[in-house]
Amino acid sequence: RVIDRKKETDISTYPPDLIRNFSIIAHIDHGKSTLADRLLELTGVISKTGKNKQVLDKLKVERERGITVKAQSASMFYEYNGKKYLMNLIDTPGHVDFSYEVSRSLAACQGTILLVDAAQGIQAQTVANFYLAFGEGLAVVPMLNKVDLPTAEPERAAQQIEGTFEIDASKILHMSAKTGLGVDAVLPSVIENMPPPLGSIDQPFKALLFDTWYDKYVGVVCLMAIKDGSIKKGDRIVSTHSKQKYEVTEVGIMHPEPSPTTSLQVGQVGYITCNMKSVSEAHVGDTFYRDKHPVEALPGFVPAKSMVFAGVFPIDADEFARLDESIQKLTLNDSSVSVHKETSAALGQGWRLGFLGTLHMDVFRQRLEEEYDASILITAPTVPYQIKYRDGTTRFIRTPADFPDIHTMQDNVESTMEPFVLATMIFPERYLGQMLELCTLHRGEIQNHVYIDEARVLLKCRLPMAEIVSDFFDKLKSKSQGFASFDYEESGYEASDLVKMEVLLNNEAVDALAS
């Protein structure tokens, strides 16, 4: 039964045992955002017009590409067995390039729905996201989506889940998020199988900042998970990271748009505005506490490691200051991007930006152009190399301009090293030969391959990162006719024979064209 939300501006009546904080994780295109739409309709947050398509995908780039790139949260009120529950849902991206969004979102949850497409079965990012949630100690509730499709094989997909993750197949919910079939059993399953948040209302206020964005009217908006105590408008809070003090001007929940509430209490997830005007003051993973009541800082997040670097330059040099401000605001909303200023003789002042992958880079470029009306040049992507000198020191090379000249290489350099990744590929058994050949052609080293059922293979392979940033993914999809899924993780550095290639114009080297 759905509760009238207009009467629910005071959410202090929801103690931790009546709260469930959960996320939805899955491989790309397995129906996470569609399931979120149905749950929001079911609880009356949005009306059932039939026109709701990926309501939580708010960015223009998400709408155009049909993918989720930014984790979004929404609070819902739901009545079950005579009790009113506050359900906080976080919809997460499915692509490997946005896994940092997933890991941050999981820190604000106690459980997660692992969604698997009944037609596709387990895919690479399904495995990666499961182990992310498992590593955080979250309760994982598996569900099969798209069971209404003619090509769906729910029994086979359920056996894959049981065989790969050791989860009892009889406990897996079957549903179709698009038609609504079986969706009414999702929230009861979440309440029954996921634990409530821990913490006490009597303890001093403590909150984890897990997401931020910039609003031109109120400044920086902070999305926080309240771990202990409570917070209301007028309270003074302090950042553990910077020791800066702020006065809270508004608290509320995402419903799915910001909706003010009288307070936020232990176990709840909501937003706080506190006159934070500079984007540099907000640090994702920071712990906040009440003024004069310091608490022990929460573990926070391991910073994202950039895998791909590219130079970004304004087309018009006069736009440098405006573009600098735009990049600051956008990195506030996407904290996995690393930013370093750089100067090119050919292109002038610019930045060397670090991304988690080439899709991440492309989406960031598109967001800069669409949301901030920026006109930019972006150089070819490179990966960070390592130079080991004879005196024992090492140096990271993020741009071709940093690479030592030929005399330094001969006299002082002991070895050059390049980054490797451990790739996981899942594909139908009939493509095994082509996949092994593809890995070998890209200097890959086959680790092992196992059959996850009678028709699908999981292949692990070590590859140089430089091979992946070019056209590896396109070749993978074409050789497997679109059936292969791909995921990777960092796997250290190895010695490699590297040289710098320069492009000369009128016998002058152009640094922006070097690689």
HUPE-V943680 format. One record per residue. N is the residue number from 1. RES is the residue in one letter. PSI is psi in whole degrees, -180 to 180 (none if undefined). OMEGA is omega as a letter, one per 40 degrees, with the letter a starting at -180 (999 if undefined). NEAR is the number of other ideal C-beta (glycine too) atoms within 8 Angstrom. Layout:
{{N RES PSI OMEGA NEAR} {N RES PSI OMEGA NEAR}}
This chain:
{{1 R 138 a 3} {2 V 142 a 9} {3 I 143 i 11} {4 D 115 a 7} {5 R -15 a 9} {6 K -26 i 5} {7 K -2 a 6} {8 E 31 i 9} {9 T -26 i 9} {10 D 109 a 8} {11 I 17 i 14} {12 S -11 i 8} {13 T 1 a 5} {14 Y 95 i 12} {15 P 168 a 8} {16 P -35 a 10} {17 D -11 i 5} {18 L 21 i 10} {19 I 140 i 15} {20 R 121 i 13} {21 N 115 a 13} {22 F 157 i 15} {23 S 169 i 14} {24 I 123 i 14} {25 I 148 a 16} {26 A 172 i 16} {27 H 161 i 14} {28 I 137 i 9} {29 D 26 i 8} {30 H 3 i 15} {31 G 23 a 13} {32 K -51 a 14} {33 S -32 i 12} {34 T -41 i 12} {35 L -40 i 15} {36 A -41 i 15} {37 D -48 a 15} {38 R -38 i 11} {39 L -37 i 14} {40 L -36 i 16} {41 E -44 a 12} {42 L -36 a 11} {43 T 6 i 12} {44 G 11 i 10} {45 V -39 i 10} {46 I 154 a 10} {47 S 153 a 4} {48 K 78 a 6} {49 T -15 a 5} {50 G -5 a 4} {51 K 2 a 4} {52 N 114 i 10} {53 K 112 a 6} {54 Q 59 a 12} {55 V -35 a 11} {56 L -10 i 13} {57 D 88 a 10} {58 K -20 a 6} {59 L 148 i 10} {60 K -38 a 7} {61 V -32 i 11} {62 E -41 i 14} {63 R -43 a 9} {64 E -40 a 6} {65 R -15 a 8} {66 G 26 i 7} {67 I 156 i 10} {68 T 128 i 16} {69 V -14 a 12} {70 K 127 i 12} {71 A 134 i 14} {72 Q 144 i 12} {73 S 154 i 15} {74 A 136 i 14} {75 S 142 a 14} {76 M 149 i 12} {77 F 133 a 14} {78 Y 136 i 12} {79 E 130 a 10} {80 Y 127 a 9} {81 N 41 i 3} {82 G 1 i 4} {83 K 144 i 7} {84 K 125 a 10} {85 Y 147 i 14} {86 L 116 a 13} {87 M 120 i 15} {88 N 112 a 16} {89 L 136 i 14} {90 I 117 i 15} {91 D 127 a 14} {92 T 159 i 14} {93 P 161 a 13} {94 G -15 a 15} {95 H 145 a 10} {96 V -32 a 12} {97 D -16 a 11} {98 F 26 a 14} {99 S -23 i 12} {100 Y -35 i 10} {101 E -41 a 13} {102 V -48 a 15} {103 S -36 i 11} {104 R -42 a 14} {105 S -39 a 15} {106 L -26 a 14} {107 A -20 a 11} {108 A 6 a 13} {109 C 161 i 12} {110 Q -12 i 11} {111 G 169 a 15} {112 T 147 i 14} {113 I 122 i 14} {114 L 107 a 16} {115 L 130 a 13} {116 V 132 i 18} {117 D 122 a 16} {118 A -21 i 15} {119 A -38 a 9} {120 Q -31 a 9} {121 G -166 i 13} {122 I 134 i 12} {123 Q 176 a 12} {124 A -45 a 13} {125 Q -22 i 14} {126 T -47 a 13} {127 V -47 a 14} {128 A -45 a 13} {129 N -35 i 16} {130 F -46 a 12} {131 Y -26 i 8} {132 L -49 a 13} {133 A -42 a 13} {134 F -40 i 9} {135 G -28 i 6} {136 E -5 i 9} {137 G 27 a 4} {138 L 153 i 11} {139 A 126 a 9} {140 V 122 i 12} {141 V 108 a 13} {142 P 143 i 13} {143 M 142 i 14} {144 L 125 a 15} {145 N 165 i 16} {146 K 36 i 14} {147 V -12 a 13} {148 D -9 a 8} {149 L 146 i 9} {150 P -29 a 3} {151 T 1 a 5} {152 A 138 i 11} {153 E 75 a 9} {154 P -35 a 10} {155 E -42 a 6} {156 R -42 i 9} {157 A -39 i 16} {158 A -38 i 11} {159 Q -37 i 10} {160 Q -44 i 14} {161 I -44 a 15} {162 E -42 a 11} {163 G -36 a 8} {164 T -41 a 9} {165 F 0 a 9} {166 E 45 i 5} {167 I 134 a 10} {168 D 120 a 6} {169 A -28 a 9} {170 S -16 a 4} {171 K 2 a 6} {172 I 125 i 12} {173 L 140 i 11} {174 H 132 a 9} {175 M 175 i 13} {176 S 109 a 13} {177 A -30 a 13} {178 K -45 a 8} {179 T -15 a 6} {180 G -1 a 8} {181 L 122 i 8} {182 G 0 a 10} {183 V -29 a 13} {184 D -13 i 8} {185 A -5 a 9} {186 V -54 a 14} {187 L -41 i 14} {188 P -39 i 9} {189 S -39 i 11} {190 V -46 a 14} {191 I -42 a 10} {192 E -36 a 6} {193 N -7 i 8} {194 M 140 a 12} {195 P 154 i 6} {196 P 163 i 11} {197 P 150 i 11} {198 L 172 i 5} {199 G 170 a 12} {200 S 140 i 7} {201 I -23 a 10} {202 D -14 a 4} {203 Q 159 i 9} {204 P 150 a 9} {205 F 132 i 15} {206 K 130 a 14} {207 A 147 i 14} {208 L 124 i 13} {209 L 114 a 15} {210 F -3 i 13} {211 D 153 i 11} {212 T 156 i 13} {213 W 166 a 9} {214 Y 129 i 11} {215 D 129 a 9} {216 K -16 i 3} {217 Y -40 a 3} {218 V -2 a 7} {219 G -140 a 9} {220 V 129 i 15} {221 V 129 a 13} {222 C 128 i 14} {223 L 122 a 13} {224 M 150 i 14} {225 A 120 a 10} {226 I 117 a 18} {227 K -32 i 10} {228 D 154 i 12} {229 G -157 a 14} {230 S 164 a 11} {231 I 143 i 15} {232 K 171 i 10} {233 K 135 i 7} {234 G -19 i 5} {235 D 152 i 11} {236 R 128 a 9} {237 I 159 a 16} {238 V 140 i 13} {239 S 130 i 13} {240 T -35 a 9} {241 H -50 a 7} {242 S -11 a 7} {243 K 13 i 7} {244 Q 144 i 7} {245 K 144 a 8} {246 Y 148 i 11} {247 E 128 a 9} {248 V 125 a 15} {249 T -21 i 8} {250 E 142 i 10} {251 V 155 a 13} {252 G -176 i 11} {253 I 158 i 14} {254 M 122 a 14} {255 H 42 e 10} {256 P -7 i 11} {257 E 158 a 5} {258 P 126 i 9} {259 S 114 a 10} {260 P 146 i 7} {261 T 167 a 12} {262 T -32 a 7} {263 S 168 i 11} {264 L 136 a 15} {265 Q 174 a 14} {266 V 133 i 14} {267 G -16 a 13} {268 Q 155 i 13} {269 V 124 a 13} {270 G -177 a 14} {271 Y 154 i 13} {272 I 131 i 14} {273 T 138 a 14} {274 C 39 i 10} {275 N 35 i 8} {276 M 103 a 11} {277 K -28 a 6} {278 S 134 a 6} {279 V -22 a 10} {280 S -11 a 5} {281 E -21 a 11} {282 A 121 i 12} {283 H 113 i 9} {284 V 131 a 11} {285 G -3 a 10} {286 D 153 i 13} {287 T 133 i 14} {288 F 146 i 13} {289 Y 166 a 14} {290 R 142 a 12} {291 D 132 i 9} {292 K 9 i 4} {293 H 66 a 8} {294 P 149 i 5} {295 V 167 i 10} {296 E 134 a 3} {297 A 143 i 7} {298 L 159 a 9} {299 P -28 a 4} {300 G -153 a 8} {301 F 148 i 10} {302 V 126 a 3} {303 P 143 i 4} {304 A 139 i 9} {305 K 120 a 5} {306 S 135 a 12} {307 M -22 a 13} {308 V 133 i 16} {309 F 145 i 14} {310 A 148 i 13} {311 G 137 i 15} {312 V 127 a 13} {313 F 142 i 14} {314 P 141 i 14} {315 I -39 i 7} {316 D 121 a 6} {317 A -27 a 7} {318 D -17 a 5} {319 E 3 a 11} {320 F -49 a 10} {321 A -42 a 6} {322 R -39 i 8} {323 L -36 i 13} {324 D -44 i 8} {325 E -41 i 8} {326 S -43 i 11} {327 I -39 i 13} {328 Q -45 a 10} {329 K -38 a 11} {330 L -36 i 14} {331 T -21 i 11} {332 L -38 a 13} {333 N -15 i 10} {334 D 85 a 10} {335 S -1 i 10} {336 S -5 i 10} {337 V 128 i 13} {338 S 144 a 7} {339 V 126 i 10} {340 H 135 i 9} {341 K 145 i 8} {342 E 156 i 11} {343 T 132 i 7} {344 S 138 i 12} {345 A -33 a 5} {346 A -37 a 8} {347 L -5 i 8} {348 G -154 a 10} {349 Q 141 i 8} {350 G -155 a 14} {351 W 151 i 11} {352 R 109 a 14} {353 L 140 i 15} {354 G 132 a 13} {355 F 168 i 17} {356 L -9 i 13} {357 G 177 a 11} {358 T -33 i 11} {359 L -41 i 8} {360 H -44 i 14} {361 M -45 a 14} {362 D -40 i 8} {363 V -40 i 12} {364 F -44 i 13} {365 R -45 a 11} {366 Q -39 i 9} {367 R -38 i 13} {368 L -43 a 14} {369 E -40 a 11} {370 E -42 a 9} {371 E -26 a 9} {372 Y 8 i 11} {373 D 42 a 6} {374 A 144 i 11} {375 S 111 a 8} {376 I 157 i 12} {377 L 136 i 9} {378 I 129 a 9} {379 T 169 i 9} {380 A 141 a 5} {381 P 142 i 11} {382 T 167 i 13} {383 V 158 a 12} {384 P 118 i 11} {385 Y 168 a 12} {386 Q 135 i 13} {387 I 127 i 12} {388 K 119 a 10} {389 Y 162 a 11} {390 R -20 i 6} {391 D 6 i 5} {392 G -9 a 4} {393 T 156 i 6} {394 T 155 a 7} {395 R 136 i 8} {396 F 137 i 7} {397 I 108 a 11} {398 R -16 a 10} {399 T 147 a 10} {400 P -29 a 11} {401 A -25 a 8} {402 D -12 a 7} {403 F 135 a 10} {404 P 150 i 7} {405 D 174 a 6} {406 I -33 a 5} {407 H -42 i 6} {408 T -41 i 9} {409 M -42 a 9} {410 Q -38 a 6} {411 D -37 a 6} {412 N -17 a 8} {413 V 129 i 13} {414 E -45 i 5} {415 S 157 i 6} {416 T 141 a 12} {417 M 145 i 12} {418 E 153 a 14} {419 P 143 i 15} {420 F 156 i 12} {421 V 154 i 14} {422 L 111 a 12} {423 A 143 i 14} {424 T 125 i 13} {425 M 137 i 15} {426 I 130 a 14} {427 F 163 i 14} {428 P 147 a 9} {429 E -30 a 10} {430 R -14 a 4} {431 Y 9 a 13} {432 L -44 a 11} {433 G -47 a 6} {434 Q -36 a 9} {435 M -40 i 16} {436 L -41 i 10} {437 E -41 i 8} {438 L -45 a 13} {439 C -43 a 14} {440 T -41 i 8} {441 L -26 a 7} {442 H 34 i 11} {443 R 30 a 7} {444 G 156 i 13} {445 E 111 a 8} {446 I 126 i 11} {447 Q -57 i 7} {448 N 165 i 6} {449 H 140 a 9} {450 V 152 i 6} {451 Y 119 i 9} {452 I -18 i 11} {453 D -169 a 10} {454 E -13 a 4} {455 A -9 a 5} {456 R 143 a 13} {457 V 139 i 13} {458 L 117 a 12} {459 L 131 i 15} {460 K 135 a 11} {461 C 138 i 12} {462 R 129 a 10} {463 L 149 i 16} {464 P 136 a 12} {465 M -34 a 13} {466 A -29 a 10} {467 E -27 a 11} {468 I -31 a 13} {469 V -7 i 13} {470 S -104 a 6} {471 D 22 a 5} {472 F -46 a 12} {473 F -39 i 9} {474 D -43 i 7} {475 K -38 i 9} {476 L -45 a 13} {477 K -39 a 9} {478 S -40 a 7} {479 K -25 a 11} {480 S 11 a 13} {481 Q 34 i 6} {482 G -2 a 5} {483 F -22 a 7} {484 A 141 i 13} {485 S 154 a 10} {486 F 137 i 11} {487 D 153 i 12} {488 Y 160 i 10} {489 E 158 a 7} {490 E 143 a 8} {491 S 33 i 7} {492 G -174 a 6} {493 Y 150 i 7} {494 E 151 i 7} {495 A 139 a 5} {496 S 151 a 8} {497 D 99 a 4} {498 L 142 i 7} {499 V 155 i 4} {500 K 133 i 8} {501 M 123 i 6} {502 E 147 i 9} {503 V 126 a 8} {504 L 136 i 8} {505 L 119 a 6} {506 N 43 i 4} {507 N 14 i 4} {508 E 131 i 6} {509 A 133 i 7} {510 V 111 a 12} {511 D -33 a 10} {512 A -20 a 9} {513 L -3 a 8} {514 A 155 i 13} {515 S none 999 7}}
